[in-house]
Amino acid sequence: MNNTYCDKCEKGFKIELQSRFLDKDLEEFYFICPHCLHEYISFKENKEVKKIKKKINKEISKYNLACNNKDIVNANVRYNNVRKFRKQLQNEMNKIN
């Protein structure tokens, strides 16, 4: 099954995400067309992005727990925290990408 098609050679292929460090704190994620070897840059991450992603995952877990326990007030707090952290993530990703 093909996940995507190459813009350059127009052949289908399954994306195999790879990464490399551009410096000690900046990691770049990319994939390569196996037919023509055209490289596509997906995104970059630094320590701050990884930290925010962890915060989001933690808040989502707490949100799910609050929902399972029918704790609406706590669920709303967690939901708002996730929104806040996602905004921070978007801002940080825009800085580095």
Buried (B, 14 or more C-beta within 10 A) or exposed (E): EEEEEBEEBEEEBEBEEEEEEEEEEBBBBBBBBEEEEEEBEEBBBBEBBEBBBEBBEBBBEBBEEBBEEEBEEBBEBBBEBBEEBBEBBEEBBEEBE
